[in-house]
Amino acid sequence: MNRNEEQAVVRWSRIDHGDWRLHVAATDTGLCYIGSPDAPFEQLEKWVEARVPGSTLVRDDERLTPYVRELIDYLEGSRTTFEAPLDFKGTAFQTAVWRALQGIPYGETRSYSEIAALVDRPAAVRAVGAAIGANPVLVCVPCHRVVGKSGALTGYRGGLPMKTRLLALERGQAAEPAPVSPERA
Protein backbone atom coordinates (compact mmCIF):
# COMPACT_ATOMS: atom_id res chain seq x y z
CA MET A 1 0.00 0.00 0.00
CA ASN A 2 1.53 3.34 -1.01
CA ARG A 3 1.13 6.58 0.93
CA ASN A 4 -1.83 7.71 -1.18
CA GLU A 5 -3.69 4.49 -0.36
CA GLU A 6 -3.12 4.63 3.38
CA GLN A 7 -6.27 4.74 5.44
CA ALA A 8 -6.87 8.06 7.20
CA VAL A 9 -6.92 7.98 10.98
CA VAL A 10 -9.18 10.20 13.05
CA ARG A 11 -8.11 10.27 16.66
CA TRP A 12 -10.59 11.10 19.38
CA SER A 13 -10.84 11.78 23.07
CA ARG A 14 -13.46 12.93 25.53
CA ILE A 15 -13.42 16.00 27.71
CA ASP A 16 -14.85 15.38 31.17
CA HIS A 17 -14.28 18.67 32.95
CA GLY A 18 -16.65 19.98 35.59
CA ASP A 19 -20.05 19.48 34.01
CA TRP A 20 -18.70 19.63 30.46
CA ARG A 21 -18.74 16.32 28.55
CA LEU A 22 -17.59 16.67 24.94
CA HIS A 23 -16.08 14.36 22.34
CA VAL A 24 -13.21 15.86 20.34
CA ALA A 25 -11.45 14.49 17.26
CA ALA A 26 -8.44 15.37 15.13
CA THR A 27 -6.67 14.23 12.01
CA ASP A 28 -2.93 14.53 11.49
CA THR A 29 -3.69 18.01 10.07
CA GLY A 30 -5.60 19.36 13.07
CA LEU A 31 -8.73 19.44 15.21
CA CYS A 32 -11.71 18.51 13.06
CA TYR A 33 -14.60 17.94 15.47
CA ILE A 34 -15.98 19.04 18.82
CA GLY A 35 -19.27 17.45 19.77
CA SER A 36 -22.33 18.75 21.52
CA PRO A 37 -22.46 18.46 25.31
CA ASP A 38 -23.36 14.99 26.56
CA ALA A 39 -23.85 13.74 22.98
CA PRO A 40 -23.37 10.01 22.48
CA PHE A 41 -20.23 8.67 20.84
CA GLU A 42 -22.40 7.64 17.88
CA GLN A 43 -22.73 11.33 16.93
CA LEU A 44 -18.96 11.46 16.40
CA GLU A 45 -18.98 8.14 14.54
CA LYS A 46 -21.68 9.34 12.14
CA TRP A 47 -19.84 12.61 11.50
CA VAL A 48 -16.58 10.77 10.75
CA GLU A 49 -18.36 8.32 8.41
CA ALA A 50 -19.85 11.26 6.48
CA ARG A 51 -16.86 13.63 6.45
CA VAL A 52 -13.84 11.30 6.50
CA PRO A 53 -15.19 8.17 4.80
CA GLY A 54 -13.08 5.05 5.02
CA SER A 55 -11.08 6.38 7.95
CA THR A 56 -10.29 4.56 11.16
CA LEU A 57 -11.52 6.08 14.42
CA VAL A 58 -8.99 5.56 17.23
CA ARG A 59 -9.12 6.75 20.82
CA ASP A 60 -5.89 8.60 21.56
CA ASP A 61 -6.14 10.72 24.71
CA GLU A 62 -2.42 11.50 24.71
CA ARG A 63 -2.32 12.80 21.13
CA LEU A 64 -5.37 15.01 21.73
CA THR A 65 -4.02 16.48 24.98
CA PRO A 66 -3.02 19.85 23.40
CA TYR A 67 -6.52 20.34 21.98
CA VAL A 68 -8.21 19.27 25.20
CA ARG A 69 -5.95 21.57 27.24
CA GLU A 70 -6.84 24.60 25.11
CA LEU A 71 -10.56 23.82 25.41
CA ILE A 72 -10.36 23.36 29.18
CA ASP A 73 -8.41 26.62 29.51
CA TYR A 74 -11.16 28.36 27.51
CA LEU A 75 -13.95 26.79 29.60
CA GLU A 76 -12.15 27.92 32.76
CA GLY A 77 -11.96 31.48 31.42
CA SER A 78 -8.16 31.61 31.09
CA ARG A 79 -8.01 31.46 27.26
CA THR A 80 -9.64 33.78 24.74
CA THR A 81 -8.12 32.45 21.51
CA PHE A 82 -7.14 29.06 20.12
CA GLU A 83 -3.77 28.24 18.60
CA ALA A 84 -4.23 24.58 17.69
CA PRO A 85 -4.45 23.85 13.97
CA LEU A 86 -7.85 23.02 12.52
CA ASP A 87 -8.78 20.61 9.74
CA PHE A 88 -12.02 21.84 8.17
CA LYS A 89 -14.12 19.11 6.57
CA GLY A 90 -16.65 21.10 4.56
CA THR A 91 -17.35 22.78 1.25
CA ALA A 92 -15.46 25.87 0.09
CA PHE A 93 -18.43 28.04 1.09
CA GLN A 94 -18.71 26.44 4.55
CA THR A 95 -14.98 26.88 5.08
CA ALA A 96 -15.21 30.57 4.13
CA VAL A 97 -18.02 31.05 6.65
CA TRP A 98 -16.13 29.17 9.38
CA ARG A 99 -13.04 31.31 8.78
CA ALA A 100 -15.19 34.44 9.03
CA LEU A 101 -16.50 33.18 12.39
CA GLN A 102 -12.93 32.92 13.65
CA GLY A 103 -12.64 36.68 13.16
CA ILE A 104 -15.39 37.48 15.67
CA PRO A 105 -13.59 38.80 18.76
CA TYR A 106 -13.98 37.04 22.11
CA GLY A 107 -16.98 38.37 24.01
CA GLU A 108 -18.60 39.97 20.94
CA THR A 109 -21.37 38.82 18.63
CA ARG A 110 -22.27 39.28 14.97
CA SER A 111 -25.49 38.69 13.08
CA TYR A 112 -25.99 36.19 10.29
CA SER A 113 -26.31 39.07 7.81
CA GLU A 114 -22.97 40.51 8.99
CA ILE A 115 -21.31 37.13 8.37
CA ALA A 116 -22.96 36.92 4.93
CA ALA A 117 -21.47 40.33 4.09
CA LEU A 118 -18.04 39.21 5.33
CA VAL A 119 -18.02 36.30 2.88
CA ASP A 120 -19.20 38.58 0.04
CA ARG A 121 -22.61 36.90 -0.13
CA PRO A 122 -24.92 39.50 1.46
CA ALA A 123 -28.08 37.89 0.05
CA ALA A 124 -27.11 34.40 1.25
CA VAL A 125 -28.15 34.75 4.89
CA ARG A 126 -29.95 31.39 4.93
CA ALA A 127 -26.98 29.62 3.31
CA VAL A 128 -24.70 31.24 5.88
CA GLY A 129 -27.03 29.98 8.62
CA ALA A 130 -26.85 26.47 7.19
CA ALA A 131 -23.03 26.64 7.02
CA ILE A 132 -22.89 27.86 10.60
CA GLY A 133 -25.20 25.01 11.65
CA ALA A 134 -22.82 22.54 10.00
CA ASN A 135 -19.77 23.84 11.91
CA PRO A 136 -18.07 20.70 13.22
CA VAL A 137 -15.64 22.50 15.53
CA LEU A 138 -17.83 24.09 18.20
CA VAL A 139 -16.18 26.62 20.50
CA CYS A 140 -12.90 26.91 18.53
CA VAL A 141 -14.87 28.13 15.52
CA PRO A 142 -17.13 30.41 17.55
CA CYS A 143 -20.53 29.97 15.93
CA HIS A 144 -21.97 30.63 19.39
CA ARG A 145 -21.07 34.30 18.74
CA VAL A 146 -23.63 34.56 15.92
CA VAL A 147 -27.03 35.91 16.92
CA GLY A 148 -30.13 37.21 15.20
CA LYS A 149 -30.17 40.77 13.89
CA SER A 150 -32.11 41.84 17.01
CA GLY A 151 -29.50 40.24 19.26
CA ALA A 152 -31.74 37.30 20.16
CA LEU A 153 -30.20 33.85 20.36
CA THR A 154 -30.95 31.54 17.46
CA GLY A 155 -30.24 27.87 16.81
CA TYR A 156 -26.99 26.24 17.82
CA ARG A 157 -25.77 22.68 17.15
CA GLY A 158 -24.64 22.39 20.77
CA GLY A 159 -28.06 23.56 22.00
CA LEU A 160 -29.16 26.99 23.20
CA PRO A 161 -28.17 26.28 26.82
CA MET A 162 -24.56 25.73 25.66
CA LYS A 163 -24.66 28.88 23.50
CA THR A 164 -26.01 30.93 26.41
CA ARG A 165 -23.37 29.52 28.72
CA LEU A 166 -20.46 30.21 26.32
CA LEU A 167 -21.59 33.79 25.69
CA ALA A 168 -21.98 34.36 29.44
CA LEU A 169 -18.50 32.91 30.02
CA GLU A 170 -17.04 35.30 27.47
CA ARG A 171 -18.82 38.24 29.05
CA GLY A 172 -17.67 37.23 32.53
CA GLN A 173 -21.23 36.64 33.69
CA ALA A 174 -23.18 33.83 35.23
CA ALA A 175 -25.22 32.11 32.53
CA GLU A 176 -28.75 33.44 32.39
CA PRO A 177 -31.47 32.52 29.92
CA ALA A 178 -31.41 34.80 26.90
CA PRO A 179 -34.23 35.73 24.54
CA VAL A 180 -34.67 33.08 21.87
CA SER A 181 -35.77 33.78 18.33
CA PRO A 182 -36.18 31.69 15.17
CA GLU A 183 -34.82 34.57 13.05
CA ARG A 184 -31.49 34.40 11.28
CA ALA A 185 -31.21 37.88 9.82
N, C-alpha and C positions, 0 to 999 in steps of 0.2 A: 504494500500500500504506500503510494507516494504522499507527500505532504498535502497536496490538494485533495486527496481522498480521505484524509484523516477525519475521524468523527469529532465534531465540536463538543466541547465539554462546558456545561454550565454548572458552576459551583454555587452552592447555596448554604445559608445558615439561617438561624432564627434569633431575633432580638427578643429577649425576655428581660425587660428593664422597667422596674416599677410596675405600672399597670399597662405598659406598652408591650404588645406581642405582635411582631412583624416578621414575615419571611423576607429575606433579601437574597439576591442572586447576582452573579457576575460572570462574565466571560473573561478570556485572557486580555481582552481590550479594556474592559472596565465594568462598572456597576450597570446592570441592565434592568433590574427589577426590584421594586420595594412594594410589598403587598399591603393590603388593607388590614387594619387592626383585627386581630383574632380570626382572620380568614383561615380556612383550612388549607393544608398543604396542596390539596388538589387544585386550588386556584393557581398556584405557582406552576404545577405540572401542566395544566391546560394552556397557560400563557407560553410556556417553553415549547410545547408541542406546536402551537400556532406560529410563534415568532422565530424559533430556532429549530425547525424540523430536523429530525434525525440526530439530534444531539443527545448526549448522555447527561443526566442530572445527577450530580455527586455532592453529598454533604461534605463541606470543607470549612469548618469553623475557623481554623487557623488562617487559611488564605483570605477569608473575608473579614478578618479582624480589623484591618484599616478602615473599611467601609462602616463596619458596626461601630467602631470607636467614634468616627465622625458623627454618625447619627445619634449616638448616645450623648455626645457633647452638645449637639444641637438641642436635643430633648431636655437636657439639663440647663439650657440657657447660656452655655459658655461658648457656643459657636454660632456665627451668623452667616458664614459662607462655607461652601464645600470645595475641597481641592481634589478629591478622588476623581479619576477619569470615569467617564460615562460611555456606555456603548448603546446608542439609540437603535432600537429595532422598530422602525416605522417608515412611512413613506417620506419623500422629500418634503412635502407640505407639513406633515406632522413634525418632522425634525425641525423645520423652520419655526414652527409655533413653539416647540419645546425650548429652543434656543432663545426665543424672545422672552419666554417665561423666566429664564435664568437671569435676565436683565432687570427683573423687578426687584428693587432694593428690599432688604430685610425690614419687616415691620410696615411695609407699604402695600397697597393694593392697586390693581388696574382693572378696568372693565374689559369685557370680551371685545367690544368695539375698538378699544385702544390697542389691544393685541392684534386685531385684524388690520388696523392701520400700520402697526409696526412691521407686519409681514407683507406690506403692500397689497393687501386684499381687503380694502375697507368694506366692501359689500358682502364679504364671506363670513359674517359673524357666526352663522350656524355651523359652517365648516370648521371655524376656529374652535367653537364649543365642542364639536365632535373630536377634534384633535386633542384638545385639553382633556376630555374625558377618556381618551385612549392613552394618556401619559402613563407609562409603566414604572416611572421612577418617582413615586410620591416623595414629597419633602425636598429631596435634592433638586428636582425640577419643580419649583414652587407653584404648582397649579392651585394650591390653596389660597394664593394671593390674588386670584381672579374672582371678581364679584360682579354682580349686575350693575348696570349703569347707575341705579339709585343707591348703590352701596349694599344692597341686600345680598345675603349669601344665596348661592345657587348650588346646583348639584356638584358632587365631589365623589370620585371613585372610592375614597376611603370613608365616605359617609360624612354628613354634616356635623356630627359631634366632633369628629377628628379635625375637620376644617376649622370649626369654632375654636377648638383647643389650640391648634397651631397658631392661628392668628392672635389669640390671647397671649400665648407664650411670647410671640414676637413683639407684642405691645407691652410686655411686662405686667400683664393683668391676670387675674384669676379668670378661668373660662366661664363665660356667661352665655346663655342662649342669645343668639342674634336673630334679627328678622330674616325670614326665609322667603324666597321668591322664585317662581319658575322662570323668570325672565333671564335672558342671556345678552341683552343689549349692551 
